[in-house]
Amino acid sequence: MLILSHKQMDIAGTFRCRALSGTINERQREYVSSPQPTFREERHRQGNLSRCTHTAVVDAGTPIRFGPAPHMRVTPRRLRTNRRCLPSERFKGGQKGKLISHISFDVWNTLVLPNPRHALTRTKFLAACFHTEEATVRNAYAEVKRWVNQHAIETGYAPSLFENIRLLMMHCNVHKDPSLIAKAFENIFENCKPIVLDTTVRLIQALVEDGYALSLGSNSSFISGRLVHDFLESSFGSVFRFGIYSDLLGYAKPKKAFFKKIIKSCDVAANNILHVGDHAICDLQGAQSAGMHGALLGRPEDIREVVHEAISGVCAP
């Protein structure tokens, strides 16, 4: 028997009404030209290397440790690592008071690309689990994900992983244990991991060497933020100070509170933070609404050029 909370029933009812009437329309992305963002390097005294403190924030105030362990452990205090911030050279022509010390990255279609095998494997599993045609479950999955994304833009609310799975089952008119489906999604993710471009790895390494503080801020629906968090650490190393994911936080980009959470976790002023992402509304407008700077990425392959262009734009006299 499927039991939903009052909040889940409201969401499910809205979704069911829209699904039956066929009026779920995805608002067209309103791409806007990105203004020249401010970009700054963190300055250190010559010969004095300051130790960095790394904390991963993946839900409302809960620090999660970055480490090679397969499952991250909750820790009640900030954790120090042996990695030191490297001193960076100041960009010539930088404008005083408008320099970036922290860079926040979106995850999907920014740092990583979805693995095509992942969607195929997921569709086959759901078709077998729900005893329906692959085309039916493929369309249902796309419809639910589209609705969740649009709902996040309109209200800022982010369902949890289990709530998203329940919405999918309701759309397909099936009743299964959501924890079993969540576990199956986790196994599919492990077998069909996202694609990380060498260009992206080199960029992240260069930014770390130049002394920038880095973090993650991503909307997530059917792939848990904790799972993505582990994967990114295995791919890039312990270079991100924290990660914030909508399914664990309860609200999503472009909601201002999401970016306020990033600002609070960075412990620096909003105008010292640059957020890089691929969505004009969720990433660019969302960051700017909170007083941060935004850089819009058209393709993951161009991430190096976009970041460098942001640097050049700010440092021009």
Salt bridges, closest charged atoms under 4 A:
ASP59 OD2 - ARG226 NH2 3.84
ASP106 OD1 - LYS253 NZ 2.89
GLU134 OE2 - LYS124 NZ 3.42
GLU134 OE1 - ARG138 NH2 4.00
GLU143 OE1 - ARG146 NH2 2.37
GLU154 OE2 - ARG27 NH2 3.99
GLU190 OE1 - LYS193 NZ 3.68
ASP283 OD1 - LYS253 NZ 2.67
ASP283 OD1 - HIS275 NE2 2.88
ASP302 OD1 - ARG299 NH2 3.00
